[in-house]
Amino acid sequence: MVFFIPKKFKAWYFLLVPIILYISLKYFLFYEETIDLGKLDGLNWVETGAWGGLSLTFIVSFFCLIFCFPVGMFLALGRRSALPTIRYISIGFIEFWRGVPLITVLFMSSVMFPMFLPEDFFMDKLVRVIIAISLFEAAYVAEVIRGGLQALPRGQYDAAKSLGMGYWKMHILVILPQALKLVIPGIANTFLALVKDTPLIFVVGLLELVGMLNLAKTNPEWLGFAMEGYVFAAIIFWIICYAMSKYSYNLEVKYKTER
């Protein structure tokens, strides 16, 4: 929705919407006699473990896309850093997450990770899943962005330094805008793979769209309708991926520069 807002209103949009939502929740939706997170407009609190369906697919995909991109960008810069400590930490992080399958990462985040937490500390399973997928995909985003950084000629760095720009100012204003423009197809491809990997969260007991279909086909009333359900899920994922692909293509055309 935010992409269709005029550019001059986007900053106000991000500033005002959270405030409006907070005021609405506090003064209009909660009961006056009690402010209980389990009582929202007379509705019972639903644990995240009971969430499912297409909404869970959107939630996981949305937050993972938001978190993995900046992490991947900093990892790409860190891998090209002149400081050995930062460079080797970034290389180790990227190679570790690229070397393990996503289903193993999800299993570890759900079963093994809570064992290392203090007894009085609780982290929701959905939060752990989002963090795990974000870190996993950040490693792939980092390599895509690093390819764009290496594709830029050395003259761009020298020209920025000749203007007196420091490291961060040079990368934010000169290097990253050009590098990200070059790797739009690669980033879009990584995001598409992320969305299509969301059905793997069934291994930790979270049932998104495909997981709900697997659960529904075990119901005697829905026997024999599994094929229709999978076709429906395939159409939904195709629509989502096609929309993302189309949007990335529009970005390529918008930011295309003749060489």
Order of alpha helices (4+ residues) and beta strands (2+ residues): alpha-beta-beta-beta-alpha-alpha-alpha-alpha-alpha-alpha-alpha-alpha-beta-alpha-alpha
